[in-house]
Amino acid sequence: MSDPIDDVLDDLFTRLAPLGPAGRRAYLEAEAHLLQAVAEDEARGASLDAAYSAALSRFGEVSEYVEGVDAVNRLGFRALVTRLVGDAWLLGALAGFFVGLAGVALAVVRAVSGVVLVASDLSGTVLSKARCAQLAEYYPHAATCLQASRLHHADEIVGSYQTLGLVGVGGLVAYWLARRGRGGPLNRFAAAAQPDLVAVVGVVGAGTLALLQFLQGTADLAVGARNGLATSLAVGAAAALAAVALSPRALAALRAPRPAGTVER
């Protein structure tokens, strides 16, 4: 007597066979996913029947899986570009939003502690008389040209980060509206976006950035460098927050058996 996993795999094999190599790859992926899911649940103490039930529940309907594979197999260049634009839109909007959070944090640091922790070390920078005169117009209270340059640099950092944050919020609002059919010509891009893929890419990218920024901040602390320290730590914290926020969806996507690029329904 065959177990439920075998029955599902037999059904999958029959339905995916007409799709050729793409169908074979999708079948092998589904088989590996189901068997691994059963083994993991058994290792956690579940009975075999419970492990079968949980694995099949997470897998979902065979027909939906096959439809997704077929959709990817028939995906044309124009549809692929539309999907990539949608993914870039969502990923960019999320990145802008979290950069904006770093900008808010840096604005607070600048107001409380001054510009040293925000601006980079500009002590070796040579400024022309014309540039110093220009900076003096904007920062008449600065005692030196170097101080005015630091003030300007700090304002540029905080302002650019906050601007990116506003753009990110606008992008997310536009995406939300377009996903609900209220974005006009943008609807097709939002509908084609893959939030699961964006979450995975976002976690990897944000996690890597957070690690690099925290390492940079730690190195600066080790040598007693304070210039730009808050910027490194604020960006690292915002990136870490992004990775944490996106991780539930990313983990769910990695556990799902859908082939890469499957259209979300």
N, C-alpha and C positions, 0 to 999 in steps of 0.2 A: 504493500500500500504506500503510495507516494505521500510525502509531507506537503503542507500548503505551499512552501517555498518552491518545490519542484513543479507544482501545478501552475503557479504564477510564471515561472521561468519557461515552462513549455508553451504557455499562452504567448509570452513575450517573443519567444523564438519564432513562432508561427507568424505573428504579426509584423515582426521586424525583418524577416527574411527578404521580402520584396524590396527593401530599401538598400540592399547591397552592402558595401563596406561600412557605410554609416550605421546601418542597422546592426551589423555584427559588433561594431565598437560599442554601440549603446547597450546591446545585450550583455556584453562582458562587463561593462560598467555597472549595470543593474545587478548582475549576478554577484559581483564582488561586494557591492554595497549591502545586499540582503544577507549574504553569508556572514559578513563582518558584523552587521547589526545583531544577528542572532548570537554569535559568539560573544560579543561584548555584554549582552544582556544576561547570558548564561553565566559569564564570569562574575557578574554582580549579584548572582544568587537567584535569578529568575528561573522558573521551570521552563522546559523546552517549549511547551505549548504557549506559555506567556511570552517567551522570546519570539516565537513565530508571529504571534498576534501583534506585538509591538512593532516588529520590523515591517510587517505588511501595512500596518496603519500609517507608519511614517512614509512608506513608499508611495501610497496613494493608489489611484485607479490606473490600471494597465492602459486603458484607452487614452487617458490624458498624457501618459508618458510617451506612448507611440505617436500621438499627435504632435507633441513637442519635438520629437526626433525628426518627424517628417517635415515640420515647419523649418527647422534648421537646415535640413537637407535641401530644401527648395529655396532657401534664402538667396536673393539676388544681390548684386553689388549695390544698387540703389537702396534697398532695404537695409543692407549692412551699414551703409554710410548714415542712414537715418538713425539707426540704433546707436552707432558710435557717437553721433552728435547728442542724442538724448543722454547717454551715459556721461559724456563730458560735461554736459549742462548740469546734471545732478551733482556730479563729483565736484565741479568747480564751485557751485553754489554752497555746498557743504564746507568746502575748504575756506571760502571767503567768510562764511559765518564764524567759524572757529578762529580764524585770523583776527576777525573783529573783536572777539572776546579777549584775545591777547592785547589788542589795542586799548580796550577799556582798562585792563589791568595796568598797562604801561602809563596810561593817563593818570591813574591814581598814584603810581610810583613817582611820576614826574612832579606831581603836585606836592607830594609829601617829602620826597628826598632830593629833588632837583634833577638835573639832567645827566649827572655822571653815570648813574646806573642804567640809563637808557641809551645814551649816545656812545658811539665807538670812540676809541682813543684817537684823537686828532692832533696829538702833540707834535707829530712829525710832519704835519701838513703845512705846505708853504702857500700862503694866500697873497694874491696881488693887492695893491693899494685900491684898485677899482672894486675888487670883491669886498674888501674890508669896509670901504665906504658904503657899498650897497647893504651889507649886513648891519652896519651902524644905523641905517635908516629904519630897519625893522626892529632892531634891538638896541635902542639908544641907552638903555640902562646897563648894558654889558660893559665891564671894565676894560676888556681887551678884545681884539679881533678874534682870538682863539675862543674866548668865552662865547662871543656872538655866534661863531661857527658851530659850537657845541649845542647852543640853544636851538639854532636852525635845524641841525641834524636831528635832535630829539623831536622837534615839532614835525619834521618830515616823517619820521618813523611812526609816531603816534597817529598822525593824520592819515598816512597811507594805509595803515592797518585798519583804522576805523572806517575809512572809505571802502576798503575791501569787504569789511563786515556788512556795511549797508548794501553793497552790491550783492553779497551772498544772501542776505535776507530777501532782497527783491527777487533774486533768482529762485529761491525756495518758494516764495509766494506764487510766482509765475508758474513754477513747475506744478504746485498743488492745484492751481486753477486749470492748467492744461490737462492734467491727469483726469480732471472731472469734466472735460469737454468744453471749458470756458476760456481757452487760450487762443482761439482763432487758428491761424496757420501753424502755431506751435504745438497744437494738440498731437500731431502725428509723431513729433520728436519725443514728447513726454510719454506717450503711450508705448513707444518702442524702447524706452530706457529699461535697464535691468537693475533695479534697486539691490537685488542680492549680489550681483557682481560688483556693483559700486561699493557695497558694504565691505566686501572682501578686500578689494583694492584699497579702500579707505583705511581699513584696519592695518594692512601691511604698510602702506605709505605713512600714515600718521604715527604708527608705532615706531617705525624706523626714524622718522624725524624727531620724535620725542626723545628717543635714546641718544641720538647725535647731539641734540641741544642740551640735554642734561649732562652728557659727557663734557661738552664744551664749557658749560657753567661750572662743573666740578673742577676742570682743569684751570679755569680762571681763578677760582677760589684758592686752589692749591698754591698759586704763585702770587696771590694777593692782588690780582687785577680786578678792578671794580667797574671799569668802563664797559658799558653794554651788557653787564651781567644780568640785569633785570630783563633785558630783551631776550637773551637766550633762555632764561628760565620761564618767561611768560609764554614764549612760542612753544617750548617743550611741554609746559603744562596744558596749553590749549590743544596741542597735538595728542597728548595722552588722554585728555578728556574726549576728544573725537574718537580715538581708538576704543575707549571704553563704551561710548555711546553706540558705536556701530557694531561692536562685537557680538551682541545677541543675534542680530540678523545675519551677520557673517557666519557664525557658528551653525545657525539653522540652515543656511544655504549650503555649507560644506557637508552637512549630514544628509541633505536631500539627494535623491538619486537622479535629479534632472540633468540631462547633458548640458554641457556648456553652451550658452547662447539660446536656450529654450525660452520662448516667449512666455512672459508671465500673464496669467489670466486673472 
